[in-house]
């Protein structure tokens, strides 16, 4: 049994002389920083993306590897859409933590800078979360983008079915309490 499997895991004190607060920060481009320095080790960056979650009591973002956890700062969205895969009946998002899921265009909003931000991981602990599309991922949607029939910003054509982007999403999702 890993420590994270114990229901008291998130309520235990940090190791002696340590704090649960950290200087780790995830910027709006999906890059991790520690003590003001960019984290460059690819393996560590990949691991950090997989450790993202929310504290079950206060909803703050944490990094948890199953054996220990710490708070960290998220400048924008905690996840990023790195790639999209267009299939006949759906569009699959490949997220920065290595997971993939079907895209729900209606649960996506346009940010002030024109980037798309999808609601993802609705069933994950602490979910739902937001995932900002990288420029590459957003541009990859060009083959299925169409004008929305009701003067909305945009829509996608999924095998003849027109789905408006942002139809059911007007603001960021609130953290879900477990």
C-alpha positions in Angstrom: 0.0 0.0 0.0 1.3 3.4 -1.0 1.0 6.3 1.5 -1.5 8.1 -0.8 -3.9 5.2 -0.3 -4.2 6.1 3.4 -7.1 8.5 4.0 -5.0 10.5 6.4 -2.2 11.1 3.8 -3.1 14.7 2.9 -3.5 15.6 6.6 -0.1 14.5 7.8 2.6 17.0 8.7 5.5 17.5 6.4 8.8 15.9 7.3 10.7 17.6 10.1 12.2 21.0 9.1 10.1 21.0 5.8 7.1 22.8 4.6 4.2 21.7 2.3 4.7 25.1 0.4 7.1 25.1 -2.5 8.6 27.5 -4.9 7.6 25.3 -7.9 5.6 27.1 -10.5 3.9 26.1 -13.7 3.8 29.0 -16.1 1.2 29.8 -18.8 3.3 28.0 -21.4 3.4 24.7 -19.5 7.0 25.1 -18.2 8.0 24.3 -14.6 10.2 26.6 -12.6 11.9 26.0 -9.2 13.4 28.7 -7.2 13.2 31.0 -10.3 15.1 28.6 -12.5 13.6 26.7 -15.4 13.3 22.9 -14.8 15.1 21.5 -17.8 15.4 17.7 -17.1 12.9 16.1 -19.4 12.2 13.2 -17.2 11.5 15.4 -14.2 9.3 17.7 -16.3 7.3 14.7 -17.5 6.9 13.4 -14.0 5.8 16.8 -12.6 3.0 16.9 -15.2 1.7 13.5 -14.1 1.8 14.5 -10.4 -0.7 17.5 -10.7 -3.8 17.3 -8.6 -5.8 19.3 -6.0 -5.7 19.0 -2.3 -8.9 17.2 -1.3 -9.6 19.7 1.6 -8.7 23.1 0.3 -8.7 22.6 -3.5 -5.2 24.2 -4.0 -3.0 22.7 -6.6 -0.5 20.1 -5.4 2.1 17.8 -6.8 1.8 14.3 -5.5 3.9 11.3 -6.4 2.0 8.9 -4.1 4.6 9.0 -1.4 4.8 12.8 -0.6 3.1 16.0 -1.8 3.6 19.7 -1.9 1.7 22.8 -2.9 2.8 24.6 -6.1 1.7 27.6 -8.1 -0.2 27.4 -11.4 -0.1 30.7 -13.4 -2.9 29.7 -15.8 -4.2 26.2 -16.5 -2.7 23.1 -14.8 -2.8 21.0 -18.0 -2.1 21.6 -21.6 -3.4 20.1 -24.8 -0.2 19.1 -26.6 -1.7 17.3 -29.6 -5.1 16.5 -31.1 -6.1 13.4 -33.1 -9.0 13.9 -35.4 -11.0 10.7 -35.8 -14.2 10.2 -37.8 -16.6 10.6 -34.9 -14.6 12.5 -32.3 -11.5 14.5 -31.5 -9.0 13.1 -29.0 -6.9 15.4 -26.9 -3.4 14.3 -25.8 -2.7 16.1 -22.5 0.5 17.2 -20.9 0.3 14.4 -18.4 0.4 11.8 -21.1 -3.3 11.0 -20.8 -5.9 11.3 -23.6 -9.6 11.9 -23.7 -12.4 12.8 -26.0 -12.7 16.6 -26.6 -16.0 18.2 -25.6 -16.0 21.4 -27.7 -19.1 22.7 -25.9 -17.0 22.6 -22.6 -14.3 24.8 -24.1 -13.9 28.5 -23.8 -11.8 31.1 -25.6 -9.4 32.9 -23.3 -8.7 36.7 -23.7 -5.7 36.0 -25.9 -7.7 33.7 -28.2 -6.4 30.4 -26.9 -8.9 27.6 -26.3 -9.2 26.3 -22.8 -10.9 22.9 -22.4 -12.6 21.4 -19.4 -10.9 18.0 -18.9 -10.7 15.2 -16.3 -14.2 15.6 -14.9 -14.0 12.3 -13.1 -10.4 12.7 -11.8 -9.9 13.4 -8.1 -10.1 17.1 -7.7 -11.6 17.5 -11.2 -12.7 19.0 -13.4 -9.5 20.8 -14.5 -8.7 23.2 -17.3 -6.3 22.4 -20.2 -5.0 25.2 -22.4 -4.4 24.3 -26.0 -0.9 24.8 -27.2 -0.6 26.8 -30.5 0.2 23.6 -32.4 -2.8 21.7 -31.0 -5.2 24.6 -31.7 -3.9 25.0 -35.3 -4.3 21.3 -35.8 -8.1 21.8 -35.5 -8.2 23.8 -38.8 -9.5 20.9 -40.9 -12.7 20.6 -38.8 -13.3 24.2 -37.9 -16.4 25.8 -39.4 -18.5 28.9 -38.8 -21.0 28.5 -36.1 -24.6 28.7 -37.4 -25.7 31.1 -34.7 -23.0 33.8 -35.0 -21.0 32.2 -32.3 -17.2 32.4 -32.5 -16.6 28.9 -34.0 -17.7 25.4 -34.3 -16.4 22.0 -35.4 -17.7 19.6 -37.9 -17.7 16.0 -36.5 -18.9 13.8 -39.3 -21.6 16.2 -40.4 -22.6 17.1 -36.8 -21.8 20.8 -36.1 -20.8 21.4 -32.5 -20.4 25.0 -31.3 -17.2 25.6 -29.3 -18.1 27.0 -25.9 -21.8 26.3 -26.0 -22.0 25.0 -22.5 -19.1 26.8 -20.9 -19.0 30.5 -19.9 -16.4 30.5 -17.2 -13.7 28.4 -15.6 -14.9 25.2 -13.8 -14.9 25.4 -10.0 -13.0 22.7 -8.1 -15.1 19.8 -7.3 -15.1 18.8 -3.6 -14.8 15.1 -2.8 
